[in-house]
Amino acid sequence: PGFEAMSIQAVLSAHQALLGRIKLCFGADRATFERDLMPLVQGYARFVHLLPATADNYFRAPGGLLQLGLETAFFSLQGTDAHIFSGRATISERRELEPRWRIATFIGGLCCEVHRTLSHLIVTTAAGEEWQPFLGGLAPWLEQRASVRYFVRWRSNARESRGLGLFALPH
C-alpha cells in the first residue's frame, strides 16, 4: 500500500522516547537541546521521512532509516562522554571546543546511513513521479506534489557507496 505522507511532527512522534534519551545524554536544558540538536533531527527526518533502511533486514519497517540514524546518533553522542577532545589545548579552549565535537559526532552518527537514499532505493508517487534525492528531502518533495502516499522500490545489486551521503548533508 505504500507509505503515508504524514507531517514531520507525526513522523518524529514515534521516536519521542529515543529523543528523550538523546536530550538526557546531550546534558543541556530543553532550550539548548531544541536550538542545537532538534533542527538537525528535523532536517534528517524531512530528508528520510518513513523510508526503511533495508529491504529485508534490520530496520526494514517504515521509519527504519530514521530509527537507525537516531540510534546511531545517540550511541555516538554517548561515546563522547568522558573523552578529552583537543588534548593539547588549554582547558578554556577545550571547554569551547567540546560542544562542537559532540554535535559533530552526533551529526556523523545521524547521517551515517543516509547514502542509502541516494543509491539503494527509488521513491515514486502514485502517479509515477520519481523523487530525486540529490535535489532535496523527501518530505518537501511530497508536500510540493500534494502526495498522500509514496512507494519504494529497491535497486537490485545496489553498490555500497557511503561517500554519496555527502550530497545529502546540505539538505
C-alpha positions in Angstrom: 0.0 0.0 0.0 3.0 2.4 0.1 3.9 4.8 2.9 1.7 7.6 4.2 2.9 11.1 3.5 2.5 12.4 7.1 3.8 15.5 8.8 7.3 15.6 10.3 5.8 16.0 13.7 3.8 12.8 13.3 6.9 11.0 11.9 9.0 12.1 14.9 6.3 11.4 17.5 7.1 7.7 17.2 10.6 8.4 18.4 9.9 10.5 21.5 11.4 8.0 23.9 14.7 7.9 22.0 14.7 11.7 21.6 14.3 12.0 25.4 17.3 9.7 25.8 19.3 11.9 23.4 18.3 15.0 25.3 19.5 13.5 28.6 22.7 12.3 27.0 23.3 15.8 25.5 23.1 17.1 29.0 21.7 20.5 28.3 18.5 22.3 29.1 15.5 21.9 26.9 16.0 25.3 25.2 19.6 24.4 24.2 18.6 21.0 23.0 15.8 22.5 21.0 18.2 25.0 19.5 21.2 22.8 18.9 20.0 19.3 18.1 16.4 19.3 17.1 16.9 21.3 13.9 19.4 18.6 12.9 16.9 15.8 13.8 14.0 17.6 12.0 16.2 18.1 8.9 17.1 14.5 8.8 13.5 13.5 9.3 12.5 15.8 6.4 15.0 14.1 4.2 14.3 10.4 5.0 10.7 10.6 6.2 9.4 7.0 6.7 11.9 5.2 4.5 13.1 1.8 5.6 16.9 1.3 5.9 16.9 -2.1 4.2 14.6 -4.1 2.0 14.6 -7.3 4.1 17.0 -7.0 7.0 17.3 -4.8 10.2 15.4 -1.5 10.2 13.2 -2.6 7.3 9.9 -1.2 8.8 8.5 2.2 7.9 10.7 4.8 9.6 13.6 2.3 9.8 16.2 4.7 8.4 15.1 7.5 10.8 15.3 5.0 13.7 18.7 3.8 12.6 20.0 7.3 12.3 18.7 8.4 15.7 20.0 5.3 17.5 23.5 5.6 15.9 23.5 9.4 16.7 22.5 8.6 20.3 25.3 6.0 20.8 27.8 8.3 19.0 26.9 11.1 21.4 27.0 8.8 24.3 30.5 7.7 23.2 31.8 11.2 23.5 31.3 11.2 27.3 34.5 11.1 29.3 36.7 11.9 26.3 39.0 14.8 26.1 39.0 16.5 22.7 42.0 18.5 21.6 44.1 17.3 24.5 46.9 19.8 23.8 44.6 22.8 24.0 44.1 24.7 27.2 41.2 24.0 29.5 39.4 27.1 28.2 39.9 26.2 24.6 38.7 22.6 25.3 35.6 23.9 27.1 34.8 25.9 24.0 35.5 23.1 21.5 33.9 20.1 23.3 30.3 21.0 22.4 31.3 21.4 18.8 32.9 18.0 18.8 29.9 16.4 20.5 27.5 17.9 17.9 29.8 16.9 15.0 29.8 13.3 16.4 26.0 13.4 16.7 25.7 14.5 13.1 28.1 11.8 11.9 26.0 9.2 13.7 22.7 10.6 12.5 23.8 10.7 8.8 26.0 7.5 8.7 23.5 5.6 6.5 21.8 8.5 4.6 23.7 7.3 1.5 21.1 4.6 1.1 18.6 7.2 -0.1 20.8 8.1 -3.0 21.9 4.6 -4.1 19.7 1.8 -2.8 16.1 2.8 -3.4 13.7 4.6 -5.7 10.8 6.5 -4.4 7.7 7.3 -6.5 4.3 8.9 -6.1 1.2 7.0 -7.2 1.3 8.9 -10.4 4.8 7.6 -11.1 6.9 10.7 -10.4 10.3 9.8 -9.1 12.0 11.6 -6.2 15.5 12.9 -6.9 17.2 12.8 -3.5 20.2 14.7 -4.8 17.9 17.8 -5.1 16.2 17.8 -1.7 14.4 15.9 1.0 11.6 13.5 0.7 9.1 15.4 2.9 9.3 18.7 1.0 9.1 16.8 -2.3 5.9 15.1 -1.2 4.4 18.4 0.0 5.1 20.1 -3.3 3.2 17.3 -5.1 0.4 17.1 -2.5 1.0 13.4 -2.4 -0.8 11.3 0.2 1.2 8.1 -0.4 4.6 7.1 -1.8 6.1 3.9 -2.9 9.6 2.4 -2.5 11.4 0.1 -4.9 14.8 -1.3 -4.1 17.6 -1.3 -6.7 18.9 -4.7 -7.3 22.6 -5.1 -6.7 23.0 -1.6 -5.4 26.6 -0.8 -4.7 27.6 0.4 -1.2 28.8 3.9 -1.7 28.9 5.7 1.6 30.6 8.8 0.2 27.3 9.6 -1.6 25.9 10.7 1.8 27.9 13.9 1.5 25.5 15.0 -1.2 22.6 14.7 1.2 24.1 16.8 4.0 23.2 20.2 2.7 19.6 19.2 2.7 
